Amino acid sequence: MSGAADGPAIAVVGAGAFGTALAVLVASDATPVWLWARRAEAAAAIAATRENGVHLPGVRLPGAVRVTCDLEALADAGLWLLAVPAQHMRAVLAQAPVGGRPALVITAKGLEAETLMPMGEVAAAVAPGCAVAILSGPSFAADIARGKPTAVTLAAADLGLAAALAARLARPFFRPYASDDPLGAQVGGFTKNVLAIACGVVVGAELGESARAALVTRGFAEMTRLGLAMGARAETLAGLSGLGDLVLTAGSLRSRNMALGVALARGQTADAALAGRTDVAEGAATAPALRRLAGRLEVDMPICEAVAALLAGELALADAIAGLLARPLRAETDLRGA
């Protein structure tokens, strides 16, 4: 890794739970870190208390973390970790001082609703001079912030860049594995969020652990079909950023997406379930975009299709379950459909 990315400071763009956890992670060895919050009052509160009381209470920021609401303050940072919600990525990058061409590591997991572009494509379009990498995998913010063992994928088209970034971000309890399949890392990330909503529906409707295990497995088949159709590699989807992240997000009520699915199964509308939340369930915005993308590519994704229909109020829960169970029987390894 060369150029601006070797600069001493690292910027974390986005002061939600995951962005704050990344700042704590990076600063754990006294590396200088900027943590950018969109709202001035949020930045002031975090700076004053040395804690993100809204998104990550109980975790103290190391002294090496400086908090700001001014994107211009990040201009000298050689490495940016982008932890803003997927639907805000383009707007934030458009305002960002990236003239020094920092390396951009994207942690948001979603598809842009209007363009159906993964976040790596959005970053490449808005900041064409910057190297882009993807950090994804089974990683709850609270676990990272509290130093619990975590392993993730760090992917870039240039494997040398991915390895260098992984070395820079690695800590004794945080292990990034380098990959040169950034598309695969992204497909796993945005698809598992939608599948986690489906698993939450299974839990909320009390359909049983057998049903949840079946849904995870058949959902992984959907993820694999889509990834292969887009040009991703099967081994990436079977790794940390695909299957690994799906196992975590679809197996714990700490997952915001799974919690949304539980609320839907218990009779709440999507709007009611999302109202007043201080965090983001990325799967809610990704599901309709994923449905459109699958249609464009002619990829059969019935579980993700059902989630999109439930979120839109187009389908009742009982009808969604009945529809999935009534699908034609086929060989398990048939890649044409679920």
N, C-alpha and C positions, 0 to 999 in steps of 0.2 A: 504494500500500500504506500503510495507516494503522494506528494503534493499537499494540498490543504488538509486532507484527511489525517495527516500526521500531526496536526496542530494539537497543542496541549489540552485545550478545553473541548468538552463534549457538550452538545446542546440536546436537551430532551424537550421536544415540542409537544405540549399537551400535559396538563396537570391533573388528569383523572387518576384513577387508582393505578393503572398500569404504567402511565408515564411517571408518576411519583415513585413507584417501585423501581423503575429503571434508574431514576436519579439516585435513589438510595443504593442500588446495586453498584453503579459505576463509581460513586463517591466512597464506597466502602474501603478503597485503598488510597483515599485522599486525592484521587483524580479530580481536577476542577470540573464542575458541572453547572451549566445553566439549566434551570427548569422554567419553561415558559408557560404561563397561564393566560387564557384569553381575556379574562375579566380582571381589571385592576384591583377590585376589592378582594378577589380570591388570592391574587398574588401577594397583596399586602398582608392578608391573614396568615397565609402559609409562612411568609417571611418572618412575621412577628412571633408566631407560636412555634416555629420550626416543626410544624406538623400539618398534614393535610387532614384536618378534622372532618371534612365532608366525605372524602373518598377513601382515605386510608388512615383512620383514627388509630392512635396508639403506637404509631411508628415515627420515631424522631428522625429528622433530616440530619445527615452528617454536616459538619462545618464546611465541607468543600462544596456544598450545594448553594448556589445563589439563585434567587427567585426573581423573575421579571415578568412584566406584561408587554414589554417592548421587543418586538421581533428584531429590531436593529441591534439590540444588545448581543445578538447571537452571531453577528457578521464574522467574527474572528474564529468561531468554532470550526474545526475541520471535519467534524463528524456530527451529524444530526440524527437523533433517534426520533422518528415521527410517530407519535402516539395520539394523534387527534382522530376523532371518529371518521370513518371512511367517507361519509357524505360531506365532510368539511375539508377533506384533504386538498382538493383543487384550490379552494378559496384561500386557505392558509399559505400554500406554496406560492400562489400568485402574488402575495404580499411580502413574501420572505426575501431577505437579502442573501440570495444564493450566488451572487456574482463571483464570489471567491471559490465557487464550485466545491462545496463540501460534499463528502460522501453522505448519501441519504439511506438510512436503514428504516424501512417501513415496518411497523408493528400492527397497524390497523388491518382487520380481516373483513373485507367486504368488496362488493361490486358497486361502482358508481351507478346510481339509479338511472340517470339519463343516457349514458353512453354504453353501459354494461362493461366498462373497462375495469380490470383489476387495478389495485392501487399502484403497482409498479409501472403500468402503462400511463396512469395519470401523472405520476411523478416525472416520467421521461418526457411527457408532452409539455409539462409546465416548466420543468427545469432541465432542459436538454443537455446542458453541459455537465451535469452531475452524475457520478456513478451511483447506481441504485442497487440496493440489496434488500432482502426480505428476512425478517426475524419472526419465526412462527413455531408453535409447538405447544405441548401441554404445560401451561405456566400460569397459575393463578397469581395475581398481583401480590396478595398477602404472603404467599409462600416465598416469592422472590424477596420481598422487602424484609422478611424475617429470617432470611438466610437458610431456607430449607432447600434440600437438593433438588435441582431442576435441570432438565436437559431439553434443548431446543434445536431447531434447524436454522442455520444462517446461510441463505442462498443468494448467489449472484451469478450472472452469466459468466463472469470471469472467476474461476475457482480460486485463483491466487488472491483476488480481492476478498472473496468470501472467507478464505483461511486467515487472512490478515485481520479482517474485522473480527472474526471469531476469537483470535488470540488477544485482541485488544479488549474485548468485552468479557472474556472468561474470568471467572473468579473461582475460588476453591469450591463453592457450592453451586456454581452456575456454569454449565457445560454446553457451549454451542458446537454443533456438528456442521462443518462446511459442506455446501452442496452447490452444484452448478446448474440446478433446475429451479430457478425462481418461480416459474409458472406453476410447477407442481406444488411448491410450498404455498402458493396463493390459493390454488384450487382447493387444497385441503383445508385451509383456513376459512375461506368464505362458505364452503359447503357444509362443514361441520357445524357452523352456527345455526343453519337452518335445520339440520338433522337433530341438533340438541333441542330445538323447540318441539320437534316431533316426539322425542324421548320424554320431554316434560309432559306432553299430553298423555303419554302412556302411564306415567306415574300419577298424574292428577286424576285420570280416569280409573285408576286402580286396576289396570289390565294385567299386572303381574310382571315379575322379573323375567320370565321366559319370553314374554312379548317384547320387553325392552331389549333383551339380548338379540332377539331376531331382528328388531328394527335397526339396531346398531350395525349388524352384519349386512343386512340388505341395503342399508343406507350407505355403507362403505362401498358396496357394489355400484351404487349410483354415482358416488364420488369418483370411483375409478373409471366408469364409462365416460363421464364428462371430461375428466382429466386427459384420458387418452385421445378423445375427440379434439381437444384443444392443443394437443402436442406435448403434454406433460409425460413424465416417465412413471411407470407403475411402481417402481421401487421407492420413489419419493412419496407417493400417496400411501404406501405401506409403512412409511417411516414416522418420525416424530411429528412432522407438520401435517400429516394426514390422519392415519389411524391413531397415532398417539394422542393427538389433540382431540379427536372424536371421542376416544375412551374417557378422557378427562371431562370434557364439556357435556357429554351425554350421560354422565354417571354421577353428577354431584349437583345438589340444589344450590351450591355456591355459584354455579353457572347462571349468569343473567338470562341467557337464552333458554335454558332448561326451566328456570323459574317462570318465564313468560309462558311456556307451554303448559305448565301446571295451572297457571291462572286461566288460560283459555279452556282447559278441560273442566275447570270448576265453575264455568259459566260467565266469566268476565269477557268483555269485548277486548280486542287488541288495544283500542284507544284508552279504555279504562285501566287496563293492566300497565300501560306505559306512562300514564299520566302521573306527573309529580315525581318521577324517578330522577335521581341525581346521576345515574350512570346510564350507559347505552347498551341495549341489546341489539347488536349489529345485525342479527339474523332477521329482525323485523323489516329492515329496509332492504336486506339482501334477497329475501325470499321472492318478491315479485320480479326483481331483476334476474334472479337465477332461473325462474320459470321462463322468462322471455329468452334468455340465453340458451337454455336447453331446447326450446322450440326452434330457435334459429339454427342450431346445430343438429337438430333432429335426434336428440339424445333422450331416451326414456328415463324419466326421473319421477315416478309416481309418488314417492314419499314427499319429496320437496314440492311437487305440484300440489299435494293435499295441504301442506303447511301454508303455502301461498294463498290457497282458496280459503282456508280457515281464517287467516289474518284479514283477508278482504271481506269476510262475512258472506262469502259466496256458497259456503258449504257448512252444514251442521256437523257436529262432532260425530254423531252416530253414523251419518252417511259417509263421512271420510273413512271411518274404521271399516264399515261394511264394504266400501269400494275397494280398499286395499286387500281385504280378505277374499274378495270375489274375483281377483285377477286370475287369468288362466294359469294352470300349473305348467311348469317348464323345467328343463334341466337347470340345476343350480349354477352351472358354469356358462349358461347361455348369456352372452354379453348384450343381447338385443333388448332386454328389459328385466324388470324386477318380478 
